[in-house]
Amino acid sequence: MKPDWRLVVFWAIAMAISLAAHVHVAMTEAARRGADASLGHALALELSSHLTIAAILPALYWLHRRWPLTEGRNLAVYLLAVVPFSLAHSLGMSALRWLWFIAILGQPHTLPLSLDQLLYELAKDLVVFTAINAGIFALPHLLGRIKPPAPLPAAQRPARFAVRQRGREVMVETADIDWIEAAGNYAVLHVKGETFEIRSSLARLETELDPERFVRVHKSHIVNITRVTEVTPWVSGDWRIRLHDGAEVNLSRRYRDRFEALAPVRS
C-alpha cells in the first residue's frame, strides 16, 4: 500500500511545532533553576524525545490496523499499550542522550532510569499517547473529506433528476444539463437556458454524474464538457470557460488537471 504523504507531512509539522515549544519551556525552566539553559542543551534533550516518538509512530499505526478503535472492546488494548509505549520512549530517548552527551561530546550525563523517573515519564506519556492515537484515528476521516469523491458505477448513475418548478415536479435529463452551480444547500442546474434547483451538494452530484462528461472546474461549478465552446487565460493562473449558452465560469488552477484530462488546453 502506497503511503499517504499528507500524513507524513502532518506528523513532521506536528513534531516540529512540539519540539520548538518543548525547547522553549525547557530553556525557561532551566534558567529558573540556575541550570544550563543553552539552546544546544535543551535541543539535544527534546530532540531525543521527539525522535524516539517518531520511531515508535509506525508501531502505533500497526496497533490501529490490528486492533481498530472503531471496535469498542479494543479500548482495553490501548490502555495496556501505554506502558510499553512509555518504556520504549524512556529507554530510546535515554540511549540517544547518552550517545550524544557521553559518547560524542564527552560530557557527563546521568541516565535517570529509576522507578520514580519511569513513573514520572509514564504520567507524561499518558497524555502524549492519547494525543497521538487521537490523531491517528481522526486524520484519515478528516483527509478523506478532501479526496475527490469516487463516481458511482455507470449502472447506478441516474439518467434524470426530478426537480421542483412552480409547484410541480419536472424531469431533467442529465445529458441535457449544461452546467451546475452551488447555491448553499442547493445546486442550480442550468438546462437549455432554464434553471432548476435541486437539494444536493456539488460533491454528491459529482458522484452521480458521468465523469467522462461532467467535470468540476471550480469549488462552485461543474460543467458538461460537451457544452464548452471556449477556454481562455484569465487572472492569477485561472482560466475562463465559455459555454454554448453564453455563460462564463472560472476554471480554477486546483481543478485544471481534471478538466484537461477530458479536454487538454493547448496554449
C-alpha positions as CSV (number, residue, x, y, z in Angstrom):
1,M,0.0,0.0,0.0
2,K,1.4,3.4,-1.0
3,P,2.0,5.8,1.9
4,D,-0.2,8.8,2.2
5,W,2.4,11.6,2.1
6,R,-0.2,14.0,3.7
7,L,0.1,12.0,6.9
8,V,3.9,12.2,6.7
9,V,3.8,16.0,6.3
10,F,1.3,16.4,9.1
11,W,3.3,14.4,11.6
12,A,6.5,16.2,10.6
13,I,4.9,19.6,11.1
14,A,3.3,18.5,14.4
15,M,6.6,17.2,15.7
16,A,8.5,20.3,14.7
17,I,5.9,22.6,16.4
18,S,6.0,20.4,19.5
19,L,9.8,20.3,19.5
20,A,10.0,24.1,19.3
21,A,7.5,24.5,22.2
22,H,9.3,22.0,24.4
23,V,12.7,23.5,23.8
24,H,11.4,26.9,24.8
25,V,9.8,25.5,28.0
26,A,12.9,23.5,28.8
27,M,15.2,26.6,28.5
28,T,12.8,28.7,30.6
29,E,12.6,26.1,33.4
30,A,16.4,25.6,33.3
31,A,17.0,29.3,33.7
32,R,14.8,29.4,36.7
33,R,16.7,26.6,38.4
34,G,20.1,28.1,37.5
35,A,20.9,25.1,35.3
36,D,22.3,25.0,31.8
37,A,19.8,27.0,29.8
38,S,21.6,26.9,26.4
39,L,19.7,26.2,23.2
40,G,22.0,23.3,22.3
41,H,21.5,21.5,25.6
42,A,17.7,22.0,25.5
43,L,17.5,21.0,21.8
44,A,19.5,17.8,22.5
45,L,17.2,16.7,25.3
46,E,14.0,17.4,23.5
47,L,15.1,16.2,20.1
48,S,16.0,12.8,21.6
49,S,12.5,12.5,22.9
50,H,10.8,13.5,19.7
51,L,13.0,11.3,17.5
52,T,12.1,8.3,19.7
53,I,8.4,9.1,19.4
54,A,8.7,9.4,15.6
55,A,10.4,6.0,15.6
56,I,7.5,4.5,17.6
57,L,4.8,6.0,15.4
58,P,4.8,3.2,12.8
59,A,4.2,0.7,15.6
60,L,1.2,2.8,16.7
61,Y,-0.2,2.7,13.2
62,W,0.2,-1.1,13.2
63,L,-1.7,-1.1,16.5
64,H,-4.6,0.7,14.9
65,R,-4.7,-1.7,12.0
66,R,-4.5,-4.8,14.2
67,W,-7.0,-3.5,16.9
68,P,-9.0,-0.7,15.3
69,L,-10.5,1.8,17.7
70,T,-13.8,1.6,15.9
71,E,-14.4,-1.6,17.9
72,G,-15.1,-0.6,21.5
73,R,-13.7,-3.7,23.0
74,N,-10.2,-2.8,21.7
75,L,-10.0,0.1,24.1
76,A,-8.5,-2.2,26.7
77,V,-5.6,-2.9,24.3
78,Y,-4.8,0.8,24.2
79,L,-5.0,1.2,28.0
80,L,-2.4,-1.6,28.3
81,A,-0.3,-0.3,25.4
82,V,0.6,2.9,27.1
83,V,3.0,1.1,29.4
84,P,5.3,-0.4,26.6
85,F,5.0,2.9,24.8
86,S,6.3,4.8,27.8
87,L,9.1,2.3,28.4
88,A,10.2,2.4,24.8
89,H,10.1,6.2,24.8
90,S,12.1,6.4,28.1
91,L,14.7,3.9,27.0
92,G,15.0,5.3,23.5
93,M,15.5,8.9,24.5
94,S,17.9,7.9,27.3
95,A,20.0,6.0,24.8
96,L,20.1,8.9,22.4
97,R,21.0,11.3,25.1
98,W,23.8,9.0,26.3
99,L,25.1,8.7,22.7
100,W,25.1,12.5,22.3
101,F,26.4,13.8,25.6
102,I,28.8,11.0,26.6
103,A,29.9,9.1,23.5
104,I,30.1,12.1,21.1
105,L,30.6,15.3,23.3
106,G,32.4,13.5,26.1
107,Q,30.3,15.4,28.7
108,P,28.9,13.9,31.9
109,H,25.3,13.0,31.7
110,T,23.2,10.9,34.1
111,L,20.6,8.4,32.9
112,P,17.7,8.8,35.3
113,L,16.0,5.4,34.8
114,S,14.9,4.8,38.4
115,L,11.4,3.6,39.1
116,D,10.3,7.1,40.2
117,Q,11.6,8.5,37.0
118,L,9.9,5.9,34.9
119,L,6.6,6.5,36.7
120,Y,7.0,10.2,36.1
121,E,7.6,9.6,32.4
122,L,4.6,7.3,32.3
123,A,2.3,10.1,33.7
124,K,3.6,12.4,30.9
125,D,3.4,9.8,28.2
126,L,-0.2,9.1,29.0
127,V,-1.1,12.5,27.6
128,V,1.2,12.1,24.6
129,F,0.0,8.6,23.9
130,T,-3.7,9.8,24.0
131,A,-3.0,12.7,21.7
132,I,-1.1,10.7,19.1
133,N,-3.7,8.0,19.0
134,A,-6.5,10.5,18.7
135,G,-4.6,12.0,15.7
136,I,-4.1,8.6,14.1
137,F,-7.8,7.8,14.5
138,A,-9.1,11.2,13.3
139,L,-6.7,12.1,10.5
140,P,-8.0,9.6,7.9
141,H,-11.5,10.8,8.4
142,L,-10.5,14.4,8.0
143,L,-8.3,13.8,5.0
144,G,-11.0,11.6,3.4
145,R,-13.2,14.6,3.1
146,I,-10.6,16.3,0.9
147,K,-10.2,13.5,-1.5
148,P,-12.2,13.8,-4.8
149,P,-15.4,11.7,-4.5
150,A,-15.5,8.4,-6.2
151,P,-18.1,8.3,-9.0
152,L,-20.9,5.7,-8.9
153,P,-20.7,2.8,-11.3
154,A,-22.3,3.5,-14.7
155,A,-25.3,1.3,-13.9
156,Q,-26.1,3.3,-10.8
157,R,-26.0,6.8,-12.2
158,P,-29.4,8.5,-12.6
159,A,-30.5,9.2,-16.1
160,R,-32.6,12.1,-15.0
161,F,-33.4,14.2,-11.9
162,A,-36.8,15.2,-10.6
163,V,-36.7,18.9,-9.8
164,R,-39.5,21.1,-8.4
165,Q,-40.6,24.1,-10.6
166,R,-43.6,26.2,-9.8
167,G,-45.3,23.6,-7.6
168,R,-44.8,20.7,-9.9
169,E,-42.1,18.0,-10.5
170,V,-40.1,18.3,-13.7
171,M,-37.9,15.6,-15.0
172,V,-34.5,16.8,-16.2
173,E,-32.3,14.5,-18.3
174,T,-28.7,14.5,-17.0
175,A,-27.4,14.7,-20.6
176,D,-29.3,18.0,-21.1
177,I,-27.5,19.7,-18.2
178,D,-25.2,22.4,-19.4
179,W,-23.6,23.4,-16.1
180,I,-24.3,23.4,-12.4
181,E,-23.5,25.9,-9.7
182,A,-23.6,25.7,-5.9
183,A,-26.2,27.7,-4.0
184,G,-26.0,27.0,-0.3
185,N,-27.7,23.7,0.4
186,Y,-28.9,23.5,-3.1
187,A,-27.4,23.2,-6.6
188,V,-28.7,25.1,-9.6
189,L,-29.0,23.1,-12.8
190,H,-28.6,25.2,-16.0
191,V,-30.5,23.3,-18.7
192,K,-31.2,24.8,-22.2
193,G,-31.4,28.3,-20.9
194,E,-33.6,27.4,-17.9
195,T,-32.6,27.0,-14.3
196,F,-33.7,24.4,-11.8
197,E,-32.9,24.0,-8.1
198,I,-32.1,20.6,-6.6
199,R,-31.4,19.9,-3.0
200,S,-27.9,18.5,-3.3
201,S,-24.2,19.4,-2.9
202,L,-21.8,19.5,-5.8
203,A,-19.7,16.8,-4.1
204,R,-22.7,14.5,-4.2
205,L,-23.6,15.4,-7.8
206,E,-20.0,14.6,-8.8
207,T,-20.5,11.0,-7.7
208,E,-23.8,10.7,-9.6
209,L,-22.9,12.2,-12.9
210,D,-20.8,10.7,-15.7
211,P,-17.1,11.6,-15.0
212,E,-16.4,11.4,-18.7
213,R,-18.9,14.2,-19.4
214,F,-19.2,16.3,-16.2
215,V,-16.2,17.8,-14.5
216,R,-15.7,20.0,-11.5
217,V,-13.9,23.2,-12.6
218,H,-14.3,25.3,-9.5
219,K,-15.5,24.8,-5.9
220,S,-18.8,26.3,-7.0
221,H,-19.2,24.9,-10.6
222,I,-19.5,21.7,-12.6
223,V,-19.7,21.9,-16.4
224,N,-20.8,19.5,-19.1
225,I,-17.6,19.2,-21.1
226,T,-19.6,18.8,-24.4
227,R,-21.1,22.3,-23.8
228,V,-17.8,24.1,-23.5
229,T,-17.1,26.3,-26.5
230,E,-14.1,28.3,-25.4
231,V,-11.3,28.4,-22.8
232,T,-9.2,31.5,-22.4
233,P,-6.5,32.6,-19.9
234,W,-7.8,34.9,-17.1
235,V,-6.1,36.2,-13.9
236,S,-3.9,34.6,-11.3
237,G,-3.3,31.5,-13.3
238,D,-7.1,30.7,-13.6
239,W,-8.8,30.2,-16.9
240,R,-12.2,31.3,-18.1
241,I,-14.7,28.8,-19.6
242,R,-17.4,29.9,-22.0
243,L,-20.4,27.6,-22.5
244,H,-22.6,27.4,-25.6
245,D,-25.4,29.2,-23.7
246,G,-23.1,32.2,-23.3
247,A,-22.4,31.6,-19.6
248,E,-18.9,32.0,-18.3
249,V,-17.3,30.3,-15.3
250,N,-13.9,30.1,-13.8
251,L,-11.6,27.1,-14.4
252,S,-9.6,27.2,-11.1
253,R,-6.0,26.0,-11.0
254,R,-7.0,23.5,-8.4
255,Y,-9.3,21.7,-10.9
256,R,-7.4,22.3,-14.1
257,D,-5.9,18.8,-14.2
258,R,-9.3,17.2,-14.1
259,F,-10.5,19.4,-16.9
260,E,-7.5,18.8,-19.1
261,A,-7.8,15.1,-18.6
262,L,-11.0,15.3,-20.7
263,A,-10.2,18.4,-22.8
264,P,-6.4,19.3,-22.9
265,V,-5.8,23.0,-23.2
266,R,-3.1,23.9,-25.8
267,S,-1.6,27.3,-25.0
